[in-house]
Amino acid sequence: MSGLLLPVMAAEIRVVTEHLPPYQIDQPGAAAGFATDLVRQTFQGAGINYQIEFQSWSRAYQLALRDPDTCIYSISKSKERLPLFQWIGELSYNTTAIYGLASRNDIQLQTLEQAKQYVIAVTRDDVTHHYLLKHGFEEGKNLYLLENVASMLNVLAGRRQGIDLVIINETILKYRAQESGLALADFRKLLVLPDLPLDFHLACSLKTSADTVERLRQSLQVMKSDGRFDKIVAGWSEKLR
């Protein structure tokens, strides 16, 4: 199979995402980030025109649920989401954990149930939001919703809205702390959540054509087979050290 599919005459695909460094970075000029690089190569290899735009995660998620010719990244492929989208392929895999302030020696967690006595901040319509709802957390009680992840660490550090905890992965934590002018040492991992992996994917709405979806799947698979996928990831891994 060729590494480049011939261009297809079709509507331009709207690709929605959120600012989530280092996966996708909203910066002047052009979107960046290693997931963005993978998505660009996937669309270019498929010969499909596309436009990346940044939204709050909740809006991006709703657009990809509702609109034709719309794709989204980096989205976790939970069991509940499986029938809601057409899944192109995995871009990254990480584990998540509950974090608190290092100064909060009063908080010790052995189970998720114990976390219900505190307030956890999550992004609206993020997989962490849906996960906590499924496990009995209640909005307005022990679950506080943010419109985007950008302010998450600042909210925790300032203990605004009574926030005690956040759910995040280590890579995102590192970049969020750096962006917010906070030290990584200010935060402490309290409980790993092995049943909540952030297996980030590229996915498209159910109203996106089957031909477009198949071309994207083939293109991503070719990238993984010919080494370009690993090369992009390795390049970013050097920057993340």
Secondary structure, DSSP 8 states (H G I E B T S, - for coil): --SS--------EEEEE--BTTTBB--SSS-BSHHHHHHHHHHHHHT--EEEEE--HHHHHHHHHH-TTEEEEEEE--TTTGGGEEEEEEEEEEEEEEEEETT-TT---SSTGGGGGS-EEEETTSHHHHHHHHTT--BTTTEEEESSGGGHHHHHHTTGGG--EEEE-HHHHHHHHHHHT--GGGEEEEEEEEEEEEEEEEEEETTS-HHHHHHHHHHHHHHHHHTHHHHHHHHHHHHH-
